[in-house]
Amino acid sequence: MKSKPKTTKHGTVKKIIKSPHPSVPEKAEVQVHEADELYREIRIDNELEDERGDKVKLKEDADVDITFEAETNATTPHAEKDKD
């Protein structure tokens, strides 16, 4: 089976945002180090699974890796820079 095109970026959990209501999940605000300044923070549900399938949460100041994957048909070849 072919693997999907992907890239991994590094980040840090900057803030844990408590849920205002039991029906709303807690959020983790993650600073993506390699993103443009205006788009550096993302917020995700603070719900992960460990290798055994148990639910876990991120801690503030945790180092994280963010992986972006796409279907092959959703990508184009990277154009080479002009050669002089």
RORO-230725 format. One record per residue: chain; x, y, z of N, C-alpha, C, O in turn. Coordinates in nm, 2 decimals. Atoms other than C-alpha are relative to their C-alpha. Layout:
   unit      n_u      n_v      n_w     ca_u     ca_v     ca_w      c_u      c_v      c_w      o_u      o_v      o_w
      A        X        Y        Z        X        Y        Z        X        Y        Z        X        Y        Z
...
//
This chain:
   unit      n_u      n_v      n_w     ca_u     ca_v     ca_w      c_u      c_v      c_w      o_u      o_v      o_w
      A     0.08    -0.12     0.00     0.00     0.00     0.00     0.09     0.12     0.00     0.18     0.13     0.08
      A    -0.07    -0.12     0.01     0.13     0.34    -0.10    -0.03     0.09     0.12    -0.14     0.10     0.17
      A     0.03    -0.10    -0.11     0.18     0.60     0.18    -0.04     0.13    -0.06     0.00     0.16    -0.18
      A     0.05    -0.13     0.04     0.02     0.94     0.15     0.11     0.10     0.01     0.20     0.09     0.10
      A    -0.10    -0.11    -0.02     0.23     1.25     0.09    -0.03     0.07     0.13    -0.14     0.09     0.17
      A     0.02    -0.06    -0.13     0.29     1.41     0.43     0.12     0.09     0.04     0.23     0.08    -0.02
      A    -0.10    -0.08    -0.06     0.49     1.66     0.62    -0.03     0.01     0.15    -0.14     0.01     0.19
      A     0.02    -0.01    -0.15     0.55     1.70     1.00     0.06     0.13     0.04     0.17     0.16     0.00
      A    -0.04    -0.12    -0.06     0.58     2.03     1.18     0.01    -0.01     0.15    -0.06    -0.09     0.21
      A    -0.02     0.01    -0.15     0.69     2.09     1.54    -0.08     0.12     0.07    -0.10     0.22     0.01
      A     0.07    -0.10    -0.07     0.49     2.28     1.80     0.01    -0.02     0.15     0.07    -0.11     0.20
      A     0.00     0.00    -0.15     0.43     2.35     2.17    -0.14     0.03     0.04    -0.21     0.12    -0.01
      A     0.13    -0.03    -0.06     0.11     2.34     2.37     0.02     0.12     0.09     0.09     0.12     0.19
      A    -0.01    -0.13    -0.07     0.07     2.70     2.49    -0.10     0.01     0.11    -0.08     0.08     0.21
      A     0.11    -0.02    -0.09    -0.26     2.68     2.67    -0.10    -0.11     0.00    -0.13    -0.17    -0.11
      A     0.11     0.09    -0.01    -0.52     2.44     2.79    -0.13     0.08     0.03    -0.13     0.15     0.13
      A     0.12    -0.08    -0.01    -0.87     2.59     2.75    -0.11    -0.09     0.06    -0.16    -0.18    -0.01
      A     0.10     0.08    -0.07    -1.11     2.44     3.00    -0.14     0.01    -0.07    -0.17     0.12    -0.13
      A     0.14     0.01     0.06    -1.46     2.34     2.88    -0.09     0.09     0.08    -0.10     0.08     0.20
      A     0.11    -0.08    -0.07    -1.74     2.59     2.95    -0.12    -0.08     0.04    -0.20    -0.03     0.12
      A     0.12     0.08    -0.03    -1.99     2.31     2.96     0.04    -0.15    -0.03     0.13    -0.18    -0.11
      A    -0.03     0.14     0.02    -1.97     1.93     2.99    -0.01    -0.06    -0.14     0.05    -0.16    -0.18
      A     0.02     0.05     0.14    -2.09     1.88     2.63     0.10     0.05    -0.09     0.11     0.01    -0.21
      A    -0.10    -0.06     0.09    -1.80     2.09     2.49     0.13    -0.05     0.05     0.17    -0.04     0.17
      A    -0.13     0.05    -0.04    -1.46     1.93     2.49     0.10     0.11     0.03     0.10     0.22    -0.02
      A    -0.12    -0.09    -0.03    -1.15     2.09     2.65     0.08     0.02    -0.13     0.09    -0.07    -0.21
      A    -0.08    -0.03     0.12    -0.92     2.25     2.39     0.14     0.02     0.04     0.18     0.06     0.15
      A    -0.15    -0.03    -0.01    -0.54     2.26     2.35     0.04     0.10    -0.10     0.01     0.08    -0.22
      A    -0.05    -0.10     0.10    -0.39     2.57     2.19     0.14    -0.03    -0.03     0.23    -0.04     0.06
      A    -0.14     0.05     0.04    -0.08     2.46     2.00     0.06     0.11    -0.09     0.00     0.16    -0.19
      A    -0.08    -0.09     0.08     0.18     2.70     1.86     0.08    -0.08    -0.10     0.17    -0.16    -0.06
      A    -0.07     0.08     0.10     0.31     2.56     1.53     0.13     0.09    -0.04     0.11     0.20    -0.10
      A    -0.12    -0.08     0.02     0.68     2.68     1.51     0.03     0.04    -0.14     0.08     0.15    -0.16
      A    -0.04    -0.02     0.14     0.72     2.66     1.14    -0.11     0.07    -0.09    -0.11     0.07    -0.21
      A     0.11    -0.07     0.07     0.39     2.85     1.05     0.02     0.15    -0.01     0.10     0.20     0.07
      A     0.00    -0.15     0.01     0.35     3.21     0.94    -0.05     0.06     0.12    -0.14     0.00     0.19
      A     0.04    -0.06    -0.13     0.31     3.45     1.23    -0.15     0.01     0.02    -0.19    -0.02     0.13
      A     0.14    -0.02    -0.03    -0.06     3.52     1.18    -0.07    -0.13     0.01    -0.19    -0.14     0.06
      A     0.07     0.13    -0.01    -0.14     3.14     1.16     0.07    -0.10     0.09     0.06    -0.22     0.07
      A    -0.09     0.08    -0.09     0.09     3.01     1.43    -0.08    -0.09     0.10    -0.04    -0.19     0.13
      A     0.07     0.07    -0.11    -0.18     2.90     1.68    -0.12    -0.08    -0.06    -0.19    -0.02    -0.15
      A     0.12     0.08     0.03    -0.43     2.62     1.63    -0.06    -0.05     0.12     0.01    -0.07     0.22
      A     0.07     0.06    -0.12    -0.69     2.48     1.87    -0.06    -0.13    -0.04    -0.13    -0.14    -0.15
      A     0.05     0.13     0.03    -0.78     2.12     1.88    -0.07    -0.05     0.13    -0.03    -0.01     0.24
      A     0.05     0.07    -0.12    -0.99     1.90     2.11     0.11    -0.07     0.07     0.20    -0.13     0.00
      A    -0.11     0.06    -0.08    -0.76     1.79     2.39    -0.04    -0.15     0.03    -0.05    -0.18     0.15
      A     0.03     0.14    -0.01    -0.84     1.42     2.33     0.08    -0.08    -0.09     0.07    -0.07    -0.21
      A    -0.08     0.08     0.08    -0.58     1.18     2.21    -0.01    -0.14     0.05    -0.07    -0.17     0.16
      A    -0.01     0.14    -0.04    -0.52     0.80     2.23     0.14    -0.04     0.00     0.22     0.00    -0.08
      A    -0.13     0.06    -0.01    -0.21     0.63     2.35     0.01    -0.13    -0.08    -0.08    -0.17    -0.15
      A    -0.02     0.12     0.08    -0.06     0.32     2.19    -0.09    -0.12     0.04    -0.11    -0.21    -0.04
      A     0.09     0.11    -0.04    -0.30     0.10     2.39    -0.15     0.03    -0.03    -0.23    -0.05     0.00
      A     0.14    -0.04     0.03    -0.61     0.30     2.28    -0.06     0.07     0.12    -0.18     0.10     0.11
      A     0.06    -0.08    -0.12    -0.65     0.47     2.62     0.00     0.15    -0.03     0.09     0.20    -0.10
      A     0.01    -0.14     0.02    -0.77     0.83     2.62     0.10     0.07     0.09     0.12     0.04     0.21
      A    -0.09    -0.09    -0.07    -0.51     1.09     2.72    -0.02     0.14    -0.04    -0.08     0.17    -0.14
      A     0.00    -0.14     0.03    -0.47     1.47     2.72     0.14     0.06     0.00     0.23     0.01     0.06
      A    -0.13    -0.08     0.01    -0.19     1.71     2.63     0.01     0.08     0.13    -0.09     0.13     0.19
      A    -0.03    -0.09    -0.11    -0.02     1.91     2.91     0.05     0.13    -0.06     0.11     0.13    -0.17
      A    -0.06    -0.12     0.04     0.07     2.27     2.88     0.15    -0.01    -0.01     0.21    -0.07     0.08
      A    -0.14     0.00     0.03     0.42     2.33     2.75     0.05    -0.13    -0.06     0.17    -0.15    -0.08
      A    -0.05     0.13     0.06     0.43     1.98     2.59     0.05     0.03    -0.14    -0.01     0.11    -0.21
      A    -0.05    -0.01     0.14     0.63     1.95     2.27    -0.08    -0.10    -0.08    -0.10    -0.22    -0.04
      A     0.08     0.09     0.08     0.42     1.80     1.99     0.05     0.01    -0.15     0.12     0.10    -0.19
      A    -0.02     0.00     0.14     0.46     1.70     1.63    -0.14     0.00    -0.07    -0.23    -0.08    -0.03
      A     0.12    -0.01     0.08     0.18     1.79     1.38     0.03    -0.06    -0.14     0.11     0.00    -0.21
      A    -0.02     0.06     0.13     0.15     1.57     1.08    -0.11     0.03    -0.09    -0.23     0.01    -0.06
      A     0.10    -0.03     0.11    -0.03     1.68     0.76     0.01    -0.11    -0.10     0.12    -0.13    -0.16
      A     0.00     0.10     0.10    -0.13     1.41     0.52    -0.11     0.03    -0.11    -0.21     0.10    -0.07
      A     0.10    -0.03     0.11    -0.31     1.43     0.18     0.00    -0.12    -0.09     0.09    -0.20    -0.10
      A     0.01     0.10     0.11    -0.44     1.19    -0.08     0.09     0.04    -0.11     0.11     0.16    -0.14
      A    -0.09    -0.03     0.11    -0.20     1.16    -0.37    -0.07     0.09    -0.11    -0.01     0.18    -0.17
      A     0.07    -0.08     0.10    -0.46     1.30    -0.61    -0.04     0.14     0.05    -0.09     0.22    -0.03
      A     0.02    -0.13    -0.05    -0.49     1.61    -0.39     0.13     0.08     0.00     0.13     0.19     0.06
      A    -0.13    -0.07     0.00    -0.13     1.71    -0.45     0.05     0.02    -0.15     0.00    -0.05    -0.24
      A    -0.06    -0.02     0.13     0.08     1.84    -0.74     0.15    -0.01     0.02     0.20     0.01     0.13
      A    -0.14     0.00    -0.02     0.45     1.79    -0.81     0.06     0.13     0.03     0.01     0.24    -0.01
      A    -0.06    -0.12    -0.04     0.68     2.04    -0.66     0.09     0.05    -0.12     0.17    -0.03    -0.16
      A    -0.07    -0.05     0.12     0.82     2.26    -0.94     0.14     0.03     0.04     0.17     0.09     0.15
      A    -0.14    -0.03    -0.03     1.20     2.28    -0.95     0.02     0.15    -0.03    -0.04     0.20    -0.12
      A    -0.03    -0.14     0.02     1.35     2.63    -0.93     0.08     0.01    -0.14     0.15    -0.09    -0.18
      A    -0.07    -0.02     0.13     1.48     2.77    -1.26     0.15    -0.01     0.02     0.21     0.04     0.11
      A    -0.14     0.02     0.00     1.83     2.67    -1.34     0.06     0.10    -0.09     0.02     0.12    -0.21
      A    -0.07    -0.09     0.09     2.06     2.94    -1.47     0.11    -0.06    -0.07     0.18     0.01    -0.15
//
